[in-house]
């Protein structure tokens, strides 16, 4: 490196010597104004905020690079169920004779599909009426039970003919053969077999995303959320990514006179190098 290049490098080093380079950092803020984690929140609207004023670890002068929030909710797993029963579907009819004294019972069978659905909790989150985010409890695996039969009370329906010891009524051919068919009291019932599918929404979920730093007003970020169902709020935090604003000390800035001397010296060396030899 020649003398001219050395002087140029020295001047650049002097100029850059007064600049400080700050690194980005992250600090976490807890939300305020919300129920405690042990309090079950019921359906309704809730408001809260993230406040950066007086936050320990945050410098007096800084630039916000990004804001990332996280809200965590947990279901209490004791939700009511809504039951819906479908229409009956005819399966068939049969008659049997049993008991002592013997009674003929005609059973008309039906089947029904029913559903039980648990409450699905959901959250709609808003920051200063600008950004909207949402989350909800997850659907579990459907549970199927049944079929479970139920019977109506018997209704008297006259008499039928049956042979002694037989469990079925006499056929037309048997009736035509004579007196071996005797009178037996007759009743009717309905049997309905119900199969139930149970669907539940439970567990926990987290709503997390980035939000515009411009939404901060006087170092406060306000939010609100609407809750359907009932949930525990187990966490609400805001990660603030920031860079400290550093002003270089006055003593590190090179004086104008010193810079002028560097310039004069550089010009002199340049003129010497251009002077022809005798």
Protein Blocks (a to p, Z undefined) as FASTA:
>chain_A
ZZklmmmmmmmmmmmmmpccddddddddddehiacfklccdeddddddddfehpahiafb
dcdfbdcdddddddehlaccdddddddddfbdcdddedjddddddddddddddddddddd
dddddeehlaccdddddddddddedjdddddddddehjadddehiabdcdfklmmnojkb
ccddddddddddddddddddedjddddddddfklpgghiacdddddehjdddfbdcdddd
ddddddddfklpccfklmmmmmmmmmmmmmmmmpccZZ
